Structures are given as structure tokens and as C-alpha cells.
Amino acid sequence: MFTVLVGAFAPDPGPLAYRAIRLSSSGGVEGVERIIARNDDEAAALTARMANTYGVDLWERGRFLDSFPSLSVRVPGAVA
């Protein structure tokens, strides 16, 4: 019972804050895109479509979720 009450008064962590980090040829950051999604699965599906020539990493605040290589790496013969 006490655990339930403590959880009820815990601060709200706020909305999820997804970011897609576009990678450059040198392995650095080329750019950052805000991803609006309801959950991790939806954010991953949206980010997977964004993979540029060098790939994209998906983060939710400080939590690393997934890395998506370039389309040409995922699908042989595809043009990224």
C-alpha cells in the first residue's frame, strides 16, 4: 500500500523527448531532429526512415534507443 502512495506523488517526468541524431562521414553529428512519437516503437519506426548516407541514432533524453545504418547498408543496391 505504501509503495502505491509513493508512486502517486512522484514527480511527472514529462513528455517523452525523442531526438534523431544524423551522423556525418567523420562519425560526428551532422544534425539533430526532434521526433514526435507516443512511444519508443513509434519513434524507432519514424527514425528508421530518416537514415541518411551515414546513419541515424535515436535517443530519448539521455537514453540511447537504437542506431539505424544508412539505407545502402541495410538494403544492398539501394541509393541512400
C-alpha positions in Angstrom: 0.0 0.0 0.0 2.7 2.5 0.9 4.6 1.8 -2.4 1.4 2.7 -4.3 1.1 6.0 -2.5 4.8 7.0 -3.0 4.4 6.4 -6.7 1.3 8.6 -6.8 3.3 11.5 -5.5 6.4 11.0 -7.7 7.2 13.9 -10.0 5.9 13.6 -13.5 8.9 13.0 -15.8 7.1 15.0 -18.5 6.5 14.0 -22.1 9.0 11.8 -24.0 11.7 13.8 -25.8 12.9 11.9 -28.8 15.9 13.1 -30.9 17.3 11.6 -34.1 21.0 12.3 -34.4 22.1 12.4 -38.1 25.7 11.2 -38.4 28.4 12.6 -40.7 31.1 10.8 -42.7 33.6 11.6 -39.9 31.4 9.9 -37.3 30.3 13.3 -35.8 26.9 14.8 -35.6 25.5 16.3 -38.9 22.3 17.4 -37.3 19.6 16.8 -34.8 15.8 16.3 -35.5 13.1 16.3 -32.9 10.9 13.2 -33.2 7.2 13.5 -32.1 6.1 10.0 -31.1 3.9 8.4 -28.4 6.3 5.6 -27.5 9.7 4.0 -28.3 8.4 1.8 -31.1 6.8 4.7 -32.9 9.9 6.8 -32.6 12.1 3.9 -33.9 9.8 3.4 -36.9 9.9 7.1 -37.8 13.7 7.4 -37.3 14.4 4.3 -39.4 13.0 6.2 -42.4 15.4 9.1 -41.8 18.7 7.2 -42.3 21.0 9.3 -44.4 24.2 8.3 -46.1 25.9 7.7 -42.8 23.1 6.6 -40.5 21.0 8.0 -37.6 21.0 7.3 -33.8 17.8 7.5 -31.8 17.8 9.0 -28.2 15.1 9.8 -25.7 16.8 12.4 -23.5 19.9 10.6 -22.1 18.6 7.1 -23.0 20.1 5.6 -26.2 17.4 3.5 -28.0 18.8 2.4 -31.4 21.1 3.0 -34.3 20.0 2.9 -37.9 22.7 2.4 -40.5 22.4 4.1 -43.9 19.8 2.7 -46.3 22.6 1.5 -48.6 24.0 -0.6 -45.8 20.6 -2.1 -44.9 19.4 -2.8 -48.5 22.2 -3.9 -50.9 21.9 -1.9 -54.2 19.8 0.9 -52.6 20.8 4.5 -53.1 21.0 6.4 -49.8 
